[in-house]
Amino acid sequence: MEFVEIIAQELTLRAHQVKEAIQLLDGGNTIPFIARYRKEATGELDENALRSIVERLEYLRNLKQRKSEVLRLIEEQGKLTEELANQIEKATILQEVEDLYRPYKQKRRTRATMAKEKGLEPLALWILEQYHKAQPLIEAQKYINPELGVETPEEAINGASDIIAEMISDDAAMRKKIREATFRLGDIIASAKKAEERSAYEMYYDYREPVKKLPPHRILALNRGEKEELLNVKVEVPSEHILALIEQAFVKQGPAAEIVRSAADDAYKRLIAPSIEREIRGALTEKAEEQAIRVFAENLRQLLLQPPVRGKVVLGLDPGFRTGCKFAVVDDTGKLFHVGVIYPHPPQNKREEAKRMLRDAIGKYHVDVIAIGNGTASRETEEVTAEMIRESGLASEYIIVSEAGASVYSASKLAGEEFPDFDLSLRSAVSIARRLQDPLAELVKIEPKAVGVGQYQHDVQPKRLEESLHGVVESAVNAVGVDLNTASPSLLQYVAGLKPTIAKNIVAYRENHGKFQKRDQLKKVPRLGEQTFVQCAGFIRIPEGVNPLENTPVHPESYDLAQNILHKAGFALTDLRERPNEVRLGIAQLDPEECAREFSAGVPTVKDILAALQRPGRDPREDLPRPKLRQDVTHLEDLQTGMILEGTVRNIVDFGAFIDIGVKHDGLVHISQISEKFIRHPMEVLSVGDIVKVRVLGIDTARERVSLSMREIAADAMVSI
C-alpha cells in the first residue's frame, strides 16, 4: 500500500498500524468508530493519530496527483528528460514540484519572453557559458535586427541579460537555497504607516524579529495590522549573502562574467526576492494558521466538554443597554417556562423594576441559577443581579456564561423553528440558559467558528478551520454519547456515520413511532443502512432501553461478549440496573487479559467493556470540575496588587490565558506566569473551564486591564475576595 512507510516514519508509528488505519478509512469507516471499536486492528491509535494519518495521506495523494500532472504538461512540451522526471518523482513536498515545473510553466509576457521573441536566447546561452574569449559586444552584433527591435549590440546584451535573469530565477536548486537562507537569516520588519495614530498594533510600529523565531500569534497580528493598513511589513535579508550564493553557482571567468553578475543581481532583486518573500510569508502564515486552528480546536473541545449543570431551573439573561436585558426561564430539562425584558440601564434606568421582575420570576419558577451572557452590559447586569440577590436574601447564584454565537443561533433557521414567535434577543436568552445546563447539546446548534474561543480565528482559511472544528465537535459528541430519545437533529448529525438528513429522519421516526427501545430500531429509519448503523450504534444511548447495554458505549457487535463477562462475574444483564454497585465491585475484580483469552477477544475491547459495565450511563463530563457560581460582584477598584483570587479560564492563546475573576474584563496570565517550570504552551497546564487561583500582578485602570500570575501561590492560600 502506497505511503504507509512514509507516514509511519513521519508520525513515529508502526507500519501495520498505518496500513490498517488506511484500509479502514478507505473502507468508509469514521474516525470515532475506528478509534473506539477497532483498537485491535490499529494498535489502539487514538483520534488525533488517525486525523494526522488522514491529513498526511491526503497531502501525499495530492502530491502524487500533482507530480503526474506536471510530468504530463512538460511531456506535452517535448522537454521532459529522464533526469527531470527523476527529480520530480523524488520530490517530497509540493514546493519542490512547483520549483521544478517553474521553467516550463506558461508565463505572462515578461522581459525575458520578449527578448526570446527577438531571437536573443542563443546569445543568452552563449554569455552564460562564459568560457568564450570573444568579447560579448562583438558576439552581440550578430543579433542586431531592427525589424525585431534590436538596434544595437547593447540592446541585444540587455535582452540576453533579461533571459539569463529569468533562467537564474527559475533554477529550482537555487530557489531552494535562497528560500532556506532567507528563512535562516531574514528578519521581519514592521513599521507604522502613521506613527501618530494610536492602535492595537503600537508594539509593531518599530519592530524587528528573526523570521525563524517569529511566533504564530505575532505572524497573524502583523498580517492583520497590514491588512487594516496600519502597518508596513516586509522581510529583510542580507542581500550580499544571497548574491554570493548566486554568483558562486552562475558567475565564472571570462569577458562575459560581469554581464552574468549583473544579470544575477537583477534576477535576485527584481524576480527572486519578491517571490521568495511572498513564499516565506505565505509559509509563515500557513504555519500560524495551523497553530491558530489547533488552539481554537482545543479550546472548543474543552468548552464543549464542560460539565452540564443538571437538575437546575435556570434563568438566562441576555444583557443590553438601550434595548434592555432579555431573560428566559427554562426548567431542568431545558423546556421554556417564561420570557421577559427588563430595563435596568440607561437610558431607561428602571433598576428597581428590573430587580422586582427578576425576583418575581425567581420565586415563581424556583430558579436555582442565573446565567448572564458576557456581552455588552454584562458586568452592569451582573451588578444588578448581585444587588437583587443580596437585598432579597435569595439562595440563587449566578454565573457569567459566554454568549459567543448566541446571536448566530438566534438568527438561524433552527432557532426560528424552535421559537417562531420570539424575536432574536429572546431566543439568545434561551440559548444562554440552556448552554449552562448542557453546553454540548446547545453549542452544537451554532456554527463552531462563531463560538469564539481562540486567537485570530477570523484570519485563517475558512475551509480548513471548518474542517478542523467539525472534527472537534464530532469527537466531543461521540466521546459523550447521545441520548437517542431526546437528541435534536443538530446533535445527532455529529454522531459517527450520521449526516444531517439522516439525523432529521431519526427525529421524524421518533415523533411518528414513539421512543426507541433498542438500537436495532435505527435500521428502520429511512436511508439509515447497515454500514451507517455499524458506525453510529455504539455512540447512541437509550437510558430506558430494553437491554441495559443500550445505555453504555458497548457496541451491539460486542453484546454477547459483554454478557459473557457479566456471567463470569456472576451477574445477569438486569443487574446493571438493579445492583449497579455490586456489579461495579464484581467487574473490578476481573482480569482483562484472562477474559480476553477465555472469550477469544482483544484486550483493548475487553478493557473498554469492563469500564462500561462498571459505570453504565456514565457521562465523562461528570468527572470535570463544576462551573464557579457567584452571589456577589467584584469591581476593578476593589482589586489590589498581591491579592489572591479564584477565577475561571475563559480562553487560551499562545501567549497566555484569559481568566474571569469577576471584573468587567478578563485578566491575562502571561505564559511566563502560568507555571513554576518551563512550558511551551499554556495548554500543557490549563484547559478552558478550569478553576484556578491567581495573584494580581498589575492593574491598568485606564485600559481596564489586569495582569495575573499563577506562580508562587500556595495550595491552601486564602482567596482575598
N, C-alpha and C positions, 0 to 999 in steps of 0.2 A: 504494500500500500504506500502510495506517494506521501512524502513529507513526514512520515512517522518519526524517523530517526532525527530529522532536523528539529521538529517540535519537542521531542523528548529531551534532546540535548539543551535546547534553549530554556525549557521550563524545568530542567533537572527532574524529569520523570522517567519511569521505566518505559521502554518501547511498547511493551504489551499493554500497558495502561492507556497509552495514547491510541494505539491501534483499536482496542476495544471501544474506547470512547468515540472515536471517529465512526466506527461501524454503527454504534448505537445512534449517534446523531444523524448520520446519513439514512438510517432506517426510520427516521421520523419521530424519534423519542425526544422528549423535552428534557431540559437541563435539571429541573427539580426532580423529575421522575428518575433519571439516571443516578443523580447524587444520592437519592434516598433508597431506591429499590434495586439498584444494580451495582451494589458495592463490591460484590464478589468479582464481577467482571472487570471493573475498573481499578481494583485495588484501593477502594474507598476514596476516590477522588471527590473533593467537595465542589460546591457550585462555582467557587472562584476559579479553581483549577480548570473546570470544564469550560467556563466562559473564556479563559485565557486560550485554551485549545481552539475554541471556535474562532476567536479573533485571529490567531496566528494562521489557522487553516484557511480562513477567508483571504488573508493577505497573500499567502503563498499561492493559492489558486488564482488570485487576481494577477500576481506576478507572472505566473506561468502563461496565463492568457495574454498578458501584455507582451511577453517575450515572443510568443507566436505571431502576434500582430506586427511587431516591429520587424521580425525576420521576413515576414511576407512583404511588408512595404519596401524594405531595402532590396529584396529579391526582385520585386517588380521593376526597380530602377536599374537592375543589372549590375549592382555594385556590391553584392554580398559575397565576401570572401570567406574561406574556411576559417581563417584567423578571427575575423569579426564575428562570425557565427558562434565560435567557441567562447569568445568574450561575452557575448550576450547570454549564452546558455549558462555560463558560470556566474553571472551577476546574482547577487543575493538580496539586493534591495532595488526598488523601483527607480531610485535616483540614478543608480549605475546604468540601468537600461536606457533611461532618458538621455543621459550624457552620451552614451554610445550612439544613440539614434540622432542626436542633435545635428551632426554634419549632413544628414540625409533628409532631415525634416524640411517640409515645404515652408519657406520663409516668406515674409512680406518683402517687398523690394527694398534692398539695402544698398549701401555704398558699394559693398563687395559684389552684389549681383549686377549692379550697373557697370562695374568695372569688367566683370566677366562678359557682359554683353558687348563690351568694346574690344573683346578679344585679348584681354590682358592677363588671363590666367596662366598661360605659358611663361610669361615674364615673371609673374609672382613666384612660380615654382623654380625658375632659374635663379632668382635672387635668394630664395630661401635655402637653396643648396649651398651657396656661399663659397664653394671651393674654386670657382672660376677666378682667373686672374684679370679677366677683361673688366673694364670699367662699366658700371651699371648704366651710366648715361649713354654710352656707346651702344650697348645692347638694347637700350630702350628706344633708340632711333628706329629700330626695325618695326616698332609697333605704332609709329605715327600714322594716323588715319583720320584726316579731317572729316570724312563722311561719318565716322563713328564718334566723332567728338574728341579725338586725341590729337591735339595740335602740336605739342612739344614733347621732348623726352621727359621733362619734369612732370608733365601731366600723366604720362604713361607710368612713371615710377610711383606717383601719388596713388593712381588707381591700383597698381600692383600691391602697394602697401596696405590699401584697404582690404584686399583679398587675403593678404598674409595675416592681418589683424583678426579677420574673421576665422581663419584657419586655426590660429592660436586659441581664440575664444572657444572654438568648437572641439578642441582636443580634450577628450574625456579624462585622460590621466592628469593633465594639467589642471583642469577644473576641480578634480578631486583634491589635489594638493593645495590649491588655493582655498578651497572651501574649508579644509581641515586647518590650514594656517590662520584663516580669518576667525574661525571659532576659537582657536587656541590663543591667538594674540590680540584679537579685536576687543574693542570697548564699545558699549552702548553709551551714546552721548545724548543727553536731553537738555533742552533749554526752553525758556518761556517765550511764547510768541509775543506776549505783552507782560513784561516783568512787573508792571504796576498793578496788574489785575489779580485780585485775591481769588483763590480757587482751592479745591481739594487736592490739587496737584503741586502745591508750592514746594514740596520737598524735591520735586523733579525739575525745578526751574534752573538749576545749575548742577547737573547730575552726571556722574560717570561711574560705570561699573564694568568689570570684565565680562564679556559675553558668556564665558564658561561658568561664571559664578552667579549669574542672574537668576534669582528665584522665580518660580512661576507666577506668583501673585504680582510681582513687580512688572513682569512682562505684560500682563494683561492690563495693569494700571497705566503703563506707558502707552499701550495701544489705545486705550480709551481716551487718555488725555490728548493723544494725537488726533483721534477721530473727532473729538469735540473742539479741535482747532485751538487748543490751549498750549500744546507742546510741539516743539520740533524734535524729532527723534531720528538718529542716524547711527550707523555702525562705522566706527573709525578703526583703521588698522594701519600699521607701519608699512607704507607703500613700498619703501625701499627693500623690505624683506621679500615681498611678493614679486617685485620686479626682478630681484636676484634669482628667484626660483624660475621665472620665465626665461630670463637670459641664459641661465645655465642649461636649459633644455633646448633653446632655439638659436641663440646667437653663437656664431663660430668665428673663424678668422676670414679675412679677405676684404676686398673693396666693398662688398655688399653688406658687411656686418652691421655697419651703422644704420643702414636702411631697415634691417631686421630689428635692430634695437629700438629704433623709433616706432616701428610698427607694433612691437611688443608693448611699449609704453602706451600707445594708443589703444591696443587691444584690452589692456587691463583697465585703464581709466574710463574708456568710453563704453566698452562692451562687458567685460568680465565683472568689474567691481560692482556696478549697479545690479547686475543679475545675481551675483553671489550674495549681495546684501539682502535682496528680496528673498533668496532661498534661505539664508541664515535666519532672517526674521520670521519667515514662514515656518521653519523648523522649530524655532523657539516658541512661536505662538501655538503650534500643534502640540508641543510638549506641555506648555502651560495649560492649554485647553483640556488635555487629558487629565492633568492633575486637578484642575477645577472640577471636572466631571467626577473624578474619583472622590473628591471631598464632598461635593454635593450629594453623590450617591450614598456615601457612608452616613452623612448627616440625615438624609432622607430615610435610610434604613432604620436608624436609631429612633427617629421621630415616629415612624410607622409602628415600631415595636414598643412604643411607650405603653406602660401598663394601663389597662382600662380602669376607670372608676365605676365599678359595678354597684348596682343596688342603690343608686343615689338619684333623687329628684334634683334636676339641675336647672338653674335659671341662666340663660345665655344673654350677655349684654354686648351689643354692637355699638361702641361709643361714637359720638359725633357732637359737633357744636351746633351749628345753625339748624340742621335737620333733626336734631335730637338724638337720644340714645334708644335704639330699638331693643326690646327684650322679648325673650321667648322662654316659656317654662315647658320642659319635657319630663315625662315620667321616667322611671328607672329602666324602661325598655326603649326610650327614645321617642315615644309617642307624644305628639304635641298636645299640651293642655291649654296654653293661653299665650297670647301675644299682646304687646302694648308698646307705647312710646312715652318716654319721659324727656323733660327739657331742663336739666339742672344747670346748664352752662349758658354763657352769653350767646345770642342776645336776649333769650327769654328769661334766664336766671330763675326758673321755677324750682329752686333747690328743695324747699320743704315739701312741695307737692310731689317731687320725684321720690324723695325718701319715703313718703307715705305710700305711694303706689308700689314701690318695691317691697315695703314692709307688709302691705296687704297681700301681695302675690305670694310672698314667702310664707305667710301664715295660712293662707287659703289652700295652697298646694303642698305645704310641708316641704319646702325647698331645703335641701341639705347643703348644696354648694352653688356658689355663683361663679360663673365663668365669664371673665371680662376679656374682650378682644384687645390686642395690643397695638391697635392702630391709632389714628388721630383721636385725641381727647381721652386716651386710655387712662393715663395717670390721674387726670382730673376726675374721671368717672370712678376710679379706684378710691379717691379721697371721699367722694360722696357715699360710696358703698361702705367703706370702713366706718365713716361717721354714723351712718344709719345703723350698722351692726352694734357699734359702741353705745349709741343713745338708746337703742331698743333692748339691749341686753340679750340679743338673739344668739343662738348657738351656731348659726350658719357661718360658714367660712367661704373665702373666695380665693380664686387663683387667676393669674394672668395667663391667657391662652393665646398662642399665635393664631392670628386670623388670616395669615397668608393664604391666598387662594379662595377665601370665603366669598369675595366679590365675583371671582371667576365662576364658582359654583352657583352663586345666586342668579347669574345671567345665563346659566346653561339650560339646555333643553330638559335635562334631568330634573333640575330644581323646579322648572316650570310645570313638569308633570307631577311632581310631589306636592307642590303648593301653588296651584294655578291662581288662587285668589289673593296671594300676598305680593306686596312689592318686593323689590330686590333686597332692601336692607333688612326686612323682617325675615327673609329666607337666610340671610347671613347670621342673624341671631340664633336661629335654629341650628345652623351648621356649627357655630361656636359652642353651643351647649352639647351637641352630640359628639363633637370631636374630643371633648373631655371624657365622655362616657366610654367611647371606643374609638380611639384615634385612627386605627387601621380601617375600620368599616366606613368611617366618614371621609377620610382623606383620599381613599381610592376613587371617590367621586370627582376629584379635582385633577386637572392635568398636572402631572408630577412637577414640571418645571415651575409651576405657579406657587408651589408650597414655600419656596424661598428660604432654604437653609443651605447656603453655600457661599461661594465667593465668585463674583463676576460670571455667574451662570448665564447672564443675558448676553455675554460677549463670545460665547462659544458656538460651535456649529450646531444648529437646532436638531438636525437629524441624528448626529452622534449622541447628543445629550438625551434625546428622546429614547433612543435605543437602550442606552445605559440605564436610564431611570425606569424604563418599563421592566427591565430585568430585575431591578431592585424591588419594585413593587411586587412583581411575580414571586420573587424569592421570599419576601416578607409574608405575603398571603399564604403561601404554601407551607412556610415554617409554622405558622399559627394554626392553619386548618380553617375550614369554612363550614358553618352550620348550614346544611343543605335546605333546611326548612325556614330559615329566616334571612338568608343572604340575599342582597339585592343583585341585579344584573351587573352593577358596577364592580361588585366584589367578586362575583362568580367568574367574570371574564378573565381574571388573573389566575384562576386555578389552572394548573398544568393541563394542557391539551384543549382547554375551552376557549372559544372565540366569542366575541360579543353576541353574535346571532344565536349561538347555542345557549349562551347564558340567559338570553331572553326567552328562549324556548323552554328552558328548565323552569323559570319562574311561571311562565304561562301554563305549563303542565301541572305545576304545583297548585296554581289557582283553580284549575279545572278539575283536578283529580284528588285534591287534598294533600296532606303532608306525606312525604316519603317515609316509608317504614324500613326499606332496605336499599342499599347502594345499587343492587341489581336493577331496581326500577328505573334507573337512569337510562338503561338501554331502550326504554320505551319512548324516550324523548326524541322528537323529530331531529334528524341529522346528527344524532349522537351515536356513532358506530362503536364497534368493539375496540378499535385502536384508541379512540378518544376515551372510552371508558377505562381502559387499562392505564392511561396516562393520569386521569383525574381521580380515580376511585379512592386512592389512599389519602388524598388531601381533603376530602369532604368528611363531614361528621354528621351523624344522626343521633343526637343525645337520647332520644326516646325510641331508637330503632329496635326491631325485633331481636337482633343479635347485639349483645353489648359491645362486640368488636367493631360495630359500625361507628362507635364514638371514640375510636382510637386510630392512630396512624398505621395500624396493621393493614396491609393491603389484602384485598379479598383472595389473591393468589396464595396468601400465606395463612388463611384462616385455619386450615387443617393443622398446620404446624403449630399455630398458637394454641389450639385446643389440646394438642398432644403435650405441649409444655405445661399447660394448666393441669392436665390429668396427672402428669408426672409429679407435680407438686401437691396433688391430692385435692384438686378443686374442679368444679364444673363451671361452665360459662356463666351461669346465673350468679355465681359467687362474686363475679366482678361488680355486681350491683348490690348484692345482699351482704357480702362480707369483704368489702374492699380492703380494710385494714389487715385482715388475716391473709388475704391474697398477697398484699404487698410484702408482708413479712415472709410468707412462704416462698414467693418467687425470688426474693433476695437471697435465699439460700442455695439456689440452683447455680451450677457451674456452666457458663455459656459453651465452653468447648466440649464438655461432656454431652450437653444437649445437642450440639451440632453433630457430633459423631453418632449419637443414638438415632437421630431423626434424619441423617444424611442431608444436612442443611449447612449453609455458610455461617461462620461465626459472626460476621457483622450483622447479618439478618437476625440471627438469634438474639444478639445483644439488643437490637432495636425492639424486638418483640418483648423481651423481658422488661425493658424500660417502659414500654407502652402498657403492659399488663399491671405494672406497679402503680401507674398513675393514669388510669383511663380518663379521657376527657380533659387532660391537663392542657392548660394554656401556657406556653413558655413565657409569656409576658408577665405572668404572676410572680415570677422569681425576681423581677426587677424592682428597684425602689419606687415607692409611691410618689406621686407628684406632691410638691410642697404647697400646702394650703395656708392662707393668712387670714388674720382678722383685723390687722391694722396696717397703716401705710407708713413708709419712710420717705422723708424729703431729702433732697440733696444737701440742704442746710443742716440736716441732722448728722451728717457724716463728718468724721474727723480722721485725720491720718493715724494709722495704727489700729483702728477699730477692727474687730473680728466679726465678720458677717457670714450668714449662710445664704447661699443662692443656688439657682438652677442654671445649668449650662443650656443656653439657648441656641448657640451657633458655634461651629468650629471652623476655623480657616487655617491657612498655612502658618500664619504668624502668631496665632494665639486662639483664645476662646472668649466669647462674649457671655457674661454671667448676669442673669436677672437677680439683682439684690434688692429689688423693691423700690428703686427710684425711677425717675422718668425714662432714663436711657440706660441700657445695659452697660455694665463695666467691662473693661478689657483686661484679661490676664495675658500678658505677652508670653510667648513660648519660653522665654528665658526665666519666667517667674512661675512656671507650672510645676516643676519638679526639682528636687534637690540634685538629681542625677541628670546627665545629658540625655535629651530626647531629640529625635529628628523631626517628629511631628506631634502636635498636640493629641492626635487620635491614639497615640501609644498609651496615653494616660486617661483621656477623657472621652465621654460619649454625650451626645445630646440627651438632655433629661437628667443627667447626674446631679445629685445634691452635693454641693461642696462647701467647705469653709474657706473663706478668703480674707485677706488682710488689706485694708485700704492703704495704697501707696501714695496716691496723689489725687487731688480734686481740682479740676479746672472748671470753676463755676461759670466763667464767661462762655465756654464752649460746651458746657454741660457734659463733661467727660470725667470718668472715674477710672483710674488705673489701679489694678488689683494684683495681689500676689497670693500664691498658694504655698509658698515656701516658708519654712521656719514657723509652722503653726502646729502646736501640739494637738494630738488627737483628742485630748479632753479640754481643749481651750474653750472658754465660755464665749458665747455669741454676745456681742455688745448691744445689739438691738433685737 
